[in-house]
């Protein structure tokens, strides 16, 4: 909201990005947290699934992308 745009990457939440006005961070204290399985969160901007915004997801317990334990901010197709 402060800058009028989504961050380009998650580090923009803790360090002032170059060429950004009205940044009032840091928006997170300390380092960027890991997911509950100690893997980095994956952030993609612009989003491939959430094309009007960003994709944010955890690779889940197995740490592999595209498996059924991934946790995403978009609706995943159900597997049969």
C-alpha positions in Angstrom: 0.0 0.0 0.0 2.8 2.4 0.9 4.6 2.1 -2.5 1.5 1.5 -4.7 3.0 -1.8 -6.0 3.7 -5.4 -4.9 7.3 -6.1 -3.9 9.5 -7.5 -6.6 10.9 -10.1 -4.2 10.5 -10.9 -0.5 13.7 -9.1 0.4 11.9 -5.9 -0.5 9.9 -6.4 2.7 13.0 -6.0 4.9 15.3 -3.8 2.9 14.6 -0.6 1.1 14.4 -1.5 -2.6 16.2 0.7 -5.1 14.0 3.1 -7.1 11.1 2.8 -4.6 9.3 5.8 -3.2 7.1 5.9 0.0 8.6 2.7 1.4 7.9 2.7 5.2 9.5 -0.6 6.1 10.9 -2.9 7.2 7.6 -4.8 7.1 9.1 -7.9 8.7 11.4 -7.9 11.7 14.6 -9.8 11.1 15.1 -12.2 8.2 12.4 -13.5 5.9 10.9 -16.5 7.7 11.1 -20.0 6.4 8.0 -22.2 6.0 7.2 -24.7 8.8 9.5 -27.3 7.1 12.4 -24.9 7.1 12.2 -24.3 3.3 12.1 -20.8 1.8 8.8 -19.6 0.6 8.5 -19.1 -3.2 7.4 -15.7 -4.3 6.8 -14.8 -8.0 5.8 -11.4 -9.2 4.1 -10.9 -11.4 2.2 -14.1 -10.6 1.9 -16.9 -13.1 -1.3 -18.2 -11.4 -2.4 -15.0 -9.8 -1.8 -12.8 -12.8 -3.2 -9.7 -11.2 -0.9 -10.0 -8.3 1.7 -12.5 -7.1 2.1 -16.2 -6.4 3.2 -17.2 -2.9 3.7 -20.8 -1.9 5.4 -23.3 0.2 6.9 -26.5 -1.2 5.5 -28.4 1.7 7.0 -31.2 3.7 8.8 -32.9 0.7 10.4 -29.6 -0.5 9.5 -30.4 -4.1 7.5 -28.2 -6.4 4.3 -29.5 -8.0 3.5 -32.2 -5.5 0.3 -32.6 -3.6 1.7 -31.1 -0.3 2.4 -27.7 -1.9 0.5 -24.9 -0.1 -0.3 -22.0 -2.5 -2.3 -18.7 -2.6 -4.2 -20.0 -5.7 -6.6 -22.8 -6.2 -4.8 -26.0 -7.3 -6.5 -28.6 -9.4 -7.7 -31.6 -7.5 -6.0 -34.8 -8.1 -7.9 -38.0 -8.7 
